[in-house]
C-alpha cells in the first residue's frame, strides 16, 4: 500500500525546493541589478536559514551583504558558508572572501589572522 500521502508530501517538498531555486536564481539577481543589494541579501539569507547544509545560499547572502556594505552580515554568512563547506576545496575561496571583507572594513589584523 505504501506510505499514506507520500506522493503529496513529496510533491510539496519538490515545489518548495523549486520555489527556493526560483527565488535564488531570479529574484535575487533582479533585485541586485536594480541596486537593491540588501533586498537580495535578505532573500538569500532566508534561503540559507532554510537550507543550512547548502553553502550556496549562505555564500550568495554574503555576496549581497558585502555589496550592500553590511560587512558584519557578510562575515556572518561567510562563516555559515564555511561551516557548510568546511571539508571541501571551496573553503579556501570563502576564506579569501572573508579576508577581502575585513580589508574593506580596514581591519588588517582580522584579515590576516
PADRENMI-636619 format. One record per residue: residue number from 1; x, y, z of N, C-alpha, C in turn; residue in one letter. Coordinates in pm, whole numbers. Example, Ala and Ser with C-alpha at 12.3 -4.5 7.8 and 13.67 -1.06 7.14 Angstrom:
# residues 2
{1 {1319 -569 780} {1230 -450 780} {1320 -330 780} 'a'},
{2 {1285 -225 708} {1367 -106 714} {1290 3 787} 's'},
# end
This chain:
# residues 113
{1 {81 -120 0} {0 0 0} {85 126 0} 'x'},
{2 {201 123 59} {286 240 62} {255 332 179} 'x'},
{3 {318 442 181} {301 541 288} {186 634 250} 'x'},
{4 {88 651 340} {-23 741 309} {26 882 280} 'x'},
{5 {-26 942 176} {6 1080 136} {152 1101 99} 'x'},
{6 {226 993 72} {368 1007 38} {387 1090 -88} 'x'},
{7 {306 1064 -189} {319 1139 -314} {290 1287 -292} 'x'},
{8 {188 1317 -215} {154 1457 -188} {265 1526 -110} 'x'},
{9 {323 1457 -12} {433 1515 66} {556 1537 -21} 'x'},
{10 {584 1439 -106} {699 1453 -196} {678 1568 -292} 'x'},
{11 {558 1577 -351} {528 1687 -444} {539 1822 -375} 'x'},
{12 {492 1830 -253} {502 1954 -176} {648 1991 -152} 'x'},
{13 {728 1890 -117} {872 1912 -95} {938 1963 -222} 'x'},
{14 {909 1899 -335} {968 1940 -463} {926 2082 -499} 'x'},
{15 {799 2115 -480} {752 2251 -508} {825 2353 -421} 'x'},
{16 {847 2319 -295} {921 2409 -206} {1064 2430 -252} 'x'},
{17 {1130 2321 -292} {1267 2332 -342} {1272 2415 -469} 'x'},
{18 {1177 2392 -559} {1172 2466 -683} {1150 2615 -657} 'x'},
{19 {1065 2646 -562} {1042 2786 -525} {1170 2852 -474} 'x'},
{20 {1246 2778 -393} {1373 2832 -342} {1469 2860 -457} 'x'},
{21 {1477 2767 -550} {1567 2785 -664} {1524 2905 -747} 'x'},
{22 {1395 2919 -771} {1346 3034 -847} {1380 3165 -777} 'x'},
{23 {1359 3170 -645} {1395 3291 -571} {1542 3322 -586} 'x'},
{24 {1624 3221 -567} {1768 3241 -571} {1816 3283 -709} 'x'},
{25 {1757 3222 -812} {1808 3246 -947} {1739 3359 -1021} 'x'},
{26 {1627 3407 -969} {1558 3516 -1039} {1541 3639 -952} 'x'},
{27 {1479 3625 -837} {1451 3742 -754} {1578 3810 -706} 'x'},
{28 {1672 3732 -656} {1796 3792 -603} {1872 3868 -710} 'x'},
{29 {1899 3808 -826} {1970 3884 -929} {1893 4007 -979} 'x'},
{30 {1760 3995 -988} {1682 4110 -1033} {1692 4226 -934} 'x'},
{31 {1682 4195 -806} {1697 4299 -704} {1837 4360 -710} 'x'},
{32 {1937 4275 -726} {2076 4323 -731} {2098 4413 -853} 'x'},
{33 {2038 4375 -966} {2053 4456 -1088} {1999 4597 -1070} 'x'},
{34 {1899 4611 -986} {1842 4744 -962} {1913 4817 -847} 'x'},
{35 {2018 4753 -793} {2093 4814 -684} {2038 4783 -547} 'x'},
{36 {1937 4700 -539} {1878 4664 -410} {1950 4541 -354} 'x'},
{37 {2077 4561 -319} {2158 4451 -268} {2107 4401 -133} 'x'},
{38 {2055 4491 -52} {2004 4450 78} {1881 4360 61} 'x'},
{39 {1794 4393 -29} {1678 4308 -56} {1719 4171 -105} 'x'},
{40 {1816 4166 -194} {1867 4037 -244} {1932 3959 -130} 'x'},
{41 {2004 4029 -44} {2072 3964 69} {1971 3903 165} 'x'},
{42 {1864 3974 192} {1762 3925 285} {1698 3797 231} 'x'},
{43 {1666 3795 104} {1607 3674 44} {1706 3558 51} 'x'},
{44 {1831 3584 12} {1932 3478 15} {1956 3429 158} 'x'},
{45 {1951 3521 255} {1971 3483 395} {1857 3393 443} 'x'},
{46 {1735 3423 401} {1621 3337 437} {1637 3198 378} 'x'},
{47 {1685 3193 254} {1709 3063 191} {1821 2988 264} 'x'},
{48 {1922 3062 308} {2032 2999 382} {1984 2943 515} 'x'},
{49 {1892 3011 580} {1836 2961 706} {1754 2834 682} 'x'},
{50 {1685 2829 568} {1603 2712 537} {1688 2591 497} 'x'},
{51 {1806 2618 440} {1895 2511 391} {2037 2531 445} 'x'},
{52 {2057 2517 576} {2189 2547 633} {2301 2454 586} 'x'},
{53 {2267 2336 535} {2369 2244 490} {2420 2278 349} 'x'},
{54 {2352 2370 280} {2389 2409 144} {2459 2544 148} 'x'},
{55 {2586 2546 115} {2663 2671 125} {2624 2773 20} 'x'},
{56 {2555 2732 -84} {2523 2821 -196} {2448 2945 -150} 'x'},
{57 {2343 2927 -72} {2262 3040 -30} {2335 3129 69} 'x'},
{58 {2411 3070 160} {2489 3150 256} {2594 3232 182} 'x'},
{59 {2658 3171 85} {2758 3242 6} {2694 3355 -74} 'x'},
{60 {2577 3330 -129} {2504 3431 -204} {2465 3547 -112} 'x'},
{61 {2414 3515 6} {2377 3619 102} {2499 3703 138} 'x'},
{62 {2611 3639 161} {2733 3711 196} {2773 3808 85} 'x'},
{63 {2763 3761 -38} {2800 3847 -152} {2712 3972 -158} 'x'},
{64 {2581 3952 -143} {2491 4067 -150} {2505 4159 -28} 'x'},
{65 {2526 4101 90} {2550 4185 208} {2677 4267 190} 'x'},
{66 {2779 4207 132} {2904 4282 109} {2879 4397 13} 'x'},
{67 {2805 4371 -94} {2774 4478 -191} {2689 4588 -128} 'x'},
{68 {2608 4549 -29} {2525 4648 43} {2606 4718 153} 'x'},
{69 {2732 4682 165} {2824 4736 267} {2779 4703 409} 'x'},
{70 {2710 4591 422} {2670 4541 553} {2770 4431 589} 'x'},
{71 {2889 4475 626} {3003 4384 638} {2987 4282 751} 'x'},
{72 {2929 4321 861} {2910 4226 971} {2819 4110 927} 'x'},
{73 {2714 4143 852} {2626 4038 800} {2699 3953 696} 'x'},
{74 {2780 4017 613} {2856 3942 513} {2947 3839 581} 'x'},
{75 {3013 3882 687} {3101 3789 760} {3023 3676 825} 'x'},
{76 {2906 3707 879} {2821 3604 939} {2787 3496 836} 'x'},
{77 {2750 3538 717} {2710 3440 616} {2830 3373 549} 'x'},
{78 {2944 3438 546} {3065 3368 501} {3101 3257 599} 'x'},
{79 {3085 3285 728} {3109 3180 829} {3011 3064 811} 'x'},
{80 {2885 3095 783} {2785 2989 760} {2821 2906 637} 'x'},
{81 {2866 2974 532} {2907 2902 411} {3029 2815 440} 'x'},
{82 {3120 2868 517} {3239 2792 553} {3203 2670 637} 'x'},
{83 {3113 2687 732} {3068 2575 814} {3005 2465 728} 'x'},
{84 {2927 2505 627} {2861 2407 541} {2958 2339 446} 'x'},
{85 {3068 2404 417} {3160 2354 315} {3299 2328 370} 'x'},
{86 {3310 2307 500} {3439 2305 568} {3534 2196 517} 'x'},
{87 {3483 2087 466} {3570 1977 425} {3592 1969 274} 'x'},
{88 {3574 2079 204} {3593 2078 60} {3700 2179 20} 'x'},
{89 {3733 2177 -107} {3833 2273 -155} {3779 2415 -163} 'x'},
{90 {3647 2432 -160} {3588 2565 -171} {3608 2651 -47} 'x'},
{91 {3649 2589 64} {3668 2670 184} {3776 2774 165} 'x'},
{92 {3875 2749 79} {3981 2846 54} {3924 2972 -10} 'x'},
{93 {3832 2956 -103} {3769 3071 -167} {3691 3154 -65} 'x'},
{94 {3619 3086 23} {3540 3156 125} {3632 3230 220} 'x'},
{95 {3743 3168 258} {3839 3236 347} {3897 3360 279} 'x'},
{96 {3922 3352 149} {3974 3469 77} {3868 3581 74} 'x'},
{97 {3742 3545 59} {3637 3645 59} {3625 3711 195} 'x'},
{98 {3639 3631 302} {3636 3689 437} {3750 3789 453} 'x'},
{99 {3868 3753 405} {3982 3843 414} {3953 3974 342} 'x'},
{100 {3891 3966 223} {3858 4087 148} {3758 4175 223} 'x'},
{101 {3661 4114 288} {3563 4192 364} {3632 4263 480} 'x'},
{102 {3717 4191 553} {3790 4255 662} {3877 4370 611} 'x'},
{103 {3938 4354 495} {4018 4462 439} {3930 4581 401} 'x'},
{104 {3810 4556 350} {3718 4665 318} {3678 4740 445} 'x'},
{105 {3679 4669 558} {3646 4730 686} {3768 4794 752} 'x'},
{106 {3882 4790 681} {4010 4841 732} {4053 4770 859} 'x'},
{107 {4021 4641 867} {4061 4560 982} {4169 4462 935} 'x'},
{108 {4290 4514 923} {4401 4437 869} {4437 4319 960} 'x'},
{109 {4430 4340 1090} {4463 4231 1184} {4374 4109 1162} 'x'},
{110 {4243 4132 1151} {4150 4022 1129} {4169 3960 990} 'x'},
{111 {4201 4043 893} {4216 3993 755} {4327 3890 744} 'x'},
{112 {4431 3907 824} {4545 3818 812} {4563 3726 932} 'x'},
{113 {4456 3710 1010} {4466 3619 1124} {4410 3482 1090} 'x'},
# end
